[in-house]
């Protein structure tokens, strides 16, 4: 669920061929570095349905200053160091969540 006013970070990562499974396991094993940060609202790991070896990581933060504080922290540097061997390239996009509309299926799932 998106939080209106949140600061969202989207990473696009190109993973070296044959290393996808190890990347996923490593990411899952160290994901708490981000989710345990008091300014983090959640994160997602997604694999592209269109391009082999492409992953997207989205994380939501209370605001940009607290994300930037985390981005330059020793904990984040260690996190990046563990993921670096799997990557052959990537990029980062940042944005502010303006609004979020919940779909009918989410309403139905919540009612169950």
N, C-alpha and C positions, 0 to 999 in steps of 0.2 A: 504494500500500500504506500502510495506517495504521500508525503507530508507537505502541504502547501507552505511555501516560504523556505523549504529546505534547500540546501546546496547539494547538487548531484554531481558526481564524478563518474565518467564512463571511460574505461580503458579498453582499447582494442589491442589484443595481443596475437601475434603470429607465433605459433608454437612449432618447434622443430619437428619434422616428420618422425613418427614413431614414438614420440615422447608425450603424446596427449594424455594417456592414462596416468602416467607418473605426475604430470603437471596437475591434473585434477586432484589426485590424492594429496600431493604436497599442498596445493591451495587449500583444500579442506582441512588439512592438519594444522595450518597456521592461520586460518581465517579468524580465529579468536583475537589475534593481534589487533584487528580492526574492530570487530563487534564488541569487544570489551572496553573500547575507548568511550568515555562518558559522553562524547558529542556525536557518536555514530548512531544512526537510526536503523541501519540494516545494510546488507549487501547481497548481491546475487552474482553467480557465475553462470554464464550462458555460452553454449557452443553454437556457432553459426550453422544454419541449415543449408547455406548456399556455398560456403567456402571451406574447404578442408583445412584444418589446423588453425582456424580463426576462433578466438574466444573474446567475449565481452565480459567485463567485470563492472558492475554498477554498485556504487555505494552512496548512501544518502547521509548527510550531516546536518546538524542543527543550523550551522552557518559557515560561511567561507573562512572567516578568521580561525575558527577552531579546526577546520579541515587543514588549513595551511600550517597550523601549529603541529598537527599530527604528521603532515607530509614531510616536515623537516626533523622529526624525532628519531632517536636512535632505534626505537622499536620498529618504525617503518623502514628504516634502512636495512635492518636485519631481515625483515619480511621480504623486501625486494631482492636482497642477496640470495635468499633461498629459491626464489622463482626465476632469477636471471638465467640459470643454465638451460632452461626450457625454451626461452624466447629467442626468436630470430629478428623480431621487430615489434613495433607497437606505437600507439599514440594515446593521448589523453585529451578528453573534451570535458569542460566543466559547464554547468548551467544552474539556473535558479528555477525551482519548481514553481510555476505560476498557479496552477490549479490541477485538480485530479477529479475525474468523473468515474464513479464505480459502475461497472457493467452488470447487466442482469444476472449473469452466471455467478458472480461474486455474491450478490444479494441472496440468491437461492442457496448457495453453499453455506452462507452464514446462518441461514434459517434452519438448516438441518441439525 
